[in-house]
Amino acid sequence: MTRIGSARIGFLAAAAIALTVAATRPAAAQDQDKPRWFGSTYDSKTVLAYGIPDSDFVVLLFSCRPGAPAVKVEVQDEDSGANEGELVRVRLATAGAQVEFSTKAVANQESGGIELNAELPPDESLRRILTSDEPLEVTVKAHTQRYAKDKGSESAAAKMFAACDAPKPADDLDVTVTNKARLPLQSFAYSQAGVNSFESGEFGNSSLEPGASRTFTIPDGRKTCTFDIAVVLAKDDAECCEEPKPAGTQNLCKTGTFVVHD
């Protein structure tokens, strides 16, 4: 599963921990351990999530940066039977509105399930689905899961869309990465030049295929401009969480692009 601003751990492990802790707490505290909708802001992102706040248990995640043209969507799935690499159809729906997208299933090494990632326009349909008080239905292949809404979810969704609608900060830096290597680009990380602290994993678990490009935003990147770059190219025998390898230093304010080679 996903943790806001941290690493991932398995769905079942997180659930077991939550249940164990809940058994020893008063009823009011136990309510805090139940999955629910909540919002948060970190790294210039405003998010709407379903899971347990301040834990590693998050099954749905919607996020937007100020001025972003799309809402990033992440769905964790362990019940549809989808296999890694399979092109999967996902439907988000409430009564009277729905949005569908197709994406390749990516294995979650910790949970044993899969992740489904997409970027969707913050249009009227998506706004209605996430801000209404109707339960959200998430269908992956033939399996449908329902998530009840509450007043907190409506408020958190409204804040996320407000971030989408806000103007992009002048110091934010858009960077386009192009993969000209023979292998998929599994991870792209950057650090202020000379700092050597590669904690930014922009691609998450969604690799960049050879010949493809992807654009992302570095918050306040124009205040720094020159970055050390590190990458991980996917290999069949690669182990989870391989450390990124240095790929050069570049002033990204001058070009706004970075090309990865073998």
DONU-632857 format. One record per residue (C-alpha): x, y, z; residue number from 1. Coordinates in steps of 0.02 Angstrom, whole numbers. Layout:
<rs>
> east | north | up | num
> X | Y | Z | NUM
...
</rs>
This chain:
<rs>
> east | north | up | num
> 0 | 0 | 0 | 1
> 47 | 180 | -4 | 2
> 104 | 288 | 138 | 3
> 90 | 477 | 119 | 4
> 269 | 538 | 107 | 5
> 351 | 371 | 154 | 6
> 382 | 193 | 95 | 7
> 256 | 56 | 59 | 8
> 217 | -100 | 160 | 9
> 99 | -243 | 126 | 10
> -91 | -225 | 134 | 11
> -115 | -379 | 240 | 12
> 27 | -336 | 360 | 13
> -41 | -160 | 385 | 14
> -216 | -227 | 414 | 15
> -152 | -352 | 541 | 16
> -56 | -217 | 634 | 17
> -209 | -104 | 636 | 18
> -320 | -243 | 704 | 19
> -194 | -292 | 837 | 20
> -174 | -113 | 898 | 21
> -361 | -81 | 892 | 22
> -396 | -229 | 1006 | 23
> -300 | -144 | 1148 | 24
> -370 | 33 | 1128 | 25
> -529 | 118 | 1189 | 26
> -674 | 129 | 1066 | 27
> -637 | 311 | 1020 | 28
> -458 | 267 | 977 | 29
> -514 | 114 | 879 | 30
> -619 | 225 | 767 | 31
> -459 | 315 | 718 | 32
> -387 | 150 | 658 | 33
> -529 | 114 | 537 | 34
> -504 | 149 | 351 | 35
> -588 | 310 | 297 | 36
> -573 | 457 | 180 | 37
> -450 | 595 | 228 | 38
> -349 | 735 | 151 | 39
> -170 | 796 | 169 | 40
> -42 | 912 | 92 | 41
> 142 | 868 | 69 | 42
> 279 | 908 | -58 | 43
> 163 | 1038 | -137 | 44
> 34 | 901 | -171 | 45
> -143 | 904 | -103 | 46
> -214 | 730 | -86 | 47
> -378 | 639 | -60 | 48
> -351 | 464 | 7 | 49
> -445 | 315 | 75 | 50
> -355 | 217 | 210 | 51
> -290 | 245 | 386 | 52
> -211 | 416 | 415 | 53
> -31 | 418 | 478 | 54
> -6 | 237 | 428 | 55
> 52 | 135 | 278 | 56
> -125 | 77 | 241 | 57
> -191 | 177 | 92 | 58
> -290 | 91 | -46 | 59
> -346 | 241 | -149 | 60
> -246 | 399 | -180 | 61
> -292 | 552 | -284 | 62
> -171 | 699 | -290 | 63
> -147 | 865 | -377 | 64
> -17 | 1004 | -378 | 65
> -62 | 1188 | -403 | 66
> -91 | 1219 | -587 | 67
> -74 | 1035 | -634 | 68
> -172 | 981 | -789 | 69
> -211 | 810 | -717 | 70
> -257 | 719 | -557 | 71
> -141 | 576 | -517 | 72
> -234 | 417 | -469 | 73
> -167 | 263 | -381 | 74
> -274 | 109 | -346 | 75
> -210 | -37 | -243 | 76
> -288 | -204 | -291 | 77
> -272 | -380 | -221 | 78
> -439 | -455 | -270 | 79
> -466 | -437 | -458 | 80
> -344 | -573 | -510 | 81
> -251 | -456 | -628 | 82
> -72 | -504 | -668 | 83
> 83 | -395 | -678 | 84
> 98 | -315 | -849 | 85
> -84 | -348 | -894 | 86
> -181 | -205 | -971 | 87
> -322 | -178 | -847 | 88
> -483 | -79 | -864 | 89
> -530 | 24 | -711 | 90
> -696 | 113 | -681 | 91
> -730 | 245 | -549 | 92
> -916 | 277 | -527 | 93
> -1053 | 352 | -420 | 94
> -1238 | 360 | -457 | 95
> -1251 | 457 | -620 | 96
> -1066 | 480 | -661 | 97
> -918 | 371 | -707 | 98
> -739 | 382 | -772 | 99
> -643 | 239 | -851 | 100
> -460 | 214 | -892 | 101
> -344 | 74 | -945 | 102
> -171 | 48 | -872 | 103
> -42 | -88 | -851 | 104
> -42 | -179 | -685 | 105
> 118 | -154 | -585 | 106
> 169 | -277 | -451 | 107
> 178 | -216 | -272 | 108
> 321 | -318 | -202 | 109
> 272 | -291 | -20 | 110
> 87 | -332 | -28 | 111
> 89 | -463 | -165 | 112
> -51 | -367 | -254 | 113
> -45 | -243 | -395 | 114
> -47 | -55 | -418 | 115
> -145 | 37 | -552 | 116
> -89 | 214 | -593 | 117
> -163 | 347 | -706 | 118
> -175 | 533 | -735 | 119
> -352 | 597 | -764 | 120
> -412 | 772 | -813 | 121
> -499 | 863 | -670 | 122
> -658 | 874 | -773 | 123
> -840 | 883 | -720 | 124
> -862 | 693 | -711 | 125
> -713 | 664 | -596 | 126
> -764 | 811 | -486 | 127
> -940 | 743 | -468 | 128
> -877 | 569 | -426 | 129
> -759 | 627 | -290 | 130
> -855 | 774 | -214 | 131
> -1028 | 696 | -206 | 132
> -1095 | 609 | -50 | 133
> -1129 | 451 | -151 | 134
> -1018 | 298 | -117 | 135
> -873 | 277 | -237 | 136
> -873 | 114 | -335 | 137
> -704 | 57 | -399 | 138
> -712 | -86 | -525 | 139
> -552 | -176 | -577 | 140
> -592 | -306 | -708 | 141
> -749 | -391 | -640 | 142
> -719 | -350 | -456 | 143
> -808 | -198 | -380 | 144
> -768 | -119 | -212 | 145
> -879 | 15 | -132 | 146
> -811 | 156 | -23 | 147
> -941 | 254 | 78 | 148
> -922 | 443 | 82 | 149
> -940 | 566 | 226 | 150
> -929 | 754 | 252 | 151
> -742 | 741 | 276 | 152
> -719 | 660 | 106 | 153
> -817 | 798 | 18 | 154
> -710 | 933 | 100 | 155
> -546 | 843 | 62 | 156
> -596 | 818 | -120 | 157
> -643 | 1001 | -137 | 158
> -472 | 1053 | -70 | 159
> -384 | 939 | -193 | 160
> -478 | 1010 | -342 | 161
> -444 | 1186 | -277 | 162
> -259 | 1144 | -290 | 163
> -284 | 1089 | -471 | 164
> -372 | 1253 | -508 | 165
> -239 | 1363 | -425 | 166
> -105 | 1444 | -534 | 167
> 63 | 1355 | -543 | 168
> 194 | 1436 | -430 | 169
> 321 | 1536 | -529 | 170
> 468 | 1440 | -455 | 171
> 402 | 1267 | -501 | 172
> 506 | 1182 | -636 | 173
> 432 | 1065 | -768 | 174
> 554 | 930 | -825 | 175
> 530 | 808 | -969 | 176
> 625 | 643 | -959 | 177
> 652 | 540 | -1117 | 178
> 711 | 361 | -1107 | 179
> 830 | 318 | -1250 | 180
> 902 | 168 | -1161 | 181
> 864 | -10 | -1216 | 182
> 781 | -53 | -1050 | 183
> 632 | 25 | -961 | 184
> 675 | 168 | -843 | 185
> 618 | 108 | -673 | 186
> 668 | 257 | -567 | 187
> 720 | 438 | -597 | 188
> 784 | 534 | -446 | 189
> 862 | 705 | -426 | 190
> 956 | 799 | -291 | 191
> 1027 | 973 | -274 | 192
> 1200 | 967 | -352 | 193
> 1330 | 909 | -226 | 194
> 1203 | 858 | -93 | 195
> 1195 | 675 | -148 | 196
> 1027 | 637 | -68 | 197
> 920 | 548 | -198 | 198
> 753 | 533 | -110 | 199
> 641 | 590 | -254 | 200
> 570 | 439 | -345 | 201
> 464 | 526 | -475 | 202
> 412 | 370 | -569 | 203
> 352 | 269 | -420 | 204
> 313 | 93 | -481 | 205
> 267 | 149 | -657 | 206
> 420 | 127 | -769 | 207
> 457 | 227 | -927 | 208
> 472 | 117 | -1081 | 209
> 613 | 139 | -1209 | 210
> 575 | 285 | -1325 | 211
> 442 | 359 | -1211 | 212
> 442 | 527 | -1122 | 213
> 363 | 590 | -962 | 214
> 346 | 763 | -886 | 215
> 343 | 801 | -700 | 216
> 361 | 954 | -589 | 217
> 498 | 994 | -464 | 218
> 421 | 1110 | -332 | 219
> 528 | 1268 | -314 | 220
> 649 | 1191 | -439 | 221
> 692 | 1360 | -516 | 222
> 770 | 1411 | -351 | 223
> 899 | 1272 | -374 | 224
> 909 | 1237 | -563 | 225
> 1064 | 1126 | -558 | 226
> 1031 | 947 | -504 | 227
> 1125 | 784 | -490 | 228
> 1025 | 646 | -578 | 229
> 1017 | 461 | -534 | 230
> 921 | 323 | -622 | 231
> 877 | 139 | -612 | 232
> 851 | 40 | -772 | 233
> 736 | -110 | -751 | 234
> 816 | -282 | -766 | 235
> 739 | -455 | -752 | 236
> 858 | -500 | -610 | 237
> 847 | -332 | -521 | 238
> 799 | -338 | -338 | 239
> 671 | -226 | -256 | 240
> 727 | -55 | -202 | 241
> 892 | -51 | -298 | 242
> 992 | 107 | -267 | 243
> 989 | 235 | -410 | 244
> 1150 | 253 | -510 | 245
> 1223 | 426 | -549 | 246
> 1179 | 485 | -725 | 247
> 1253 | 660 | -728 | 248
> 1227 | 839 | -672 | 249
> 1122 | 963 | -770 | 250
> 1050 | 1138 | -761 | 251
> 868 | 1093 | -791 | 252
> 813 | 1275 | -797 | 253
> 907 | 1297 | -961 | 254
> 834 | 1149 | -1055 | 255
> 694 | 1074 | -950 | 256
> 736 | 903 | -1023 | 257
> 843 | 754 | -976 | 258
> 882 | 608 | -1091 | 259
> 928 | 438 | -1017 | 260
> 1050 | 330 | -1116 | 261
> 1125 | 158 | -1084 | 262
</rs>
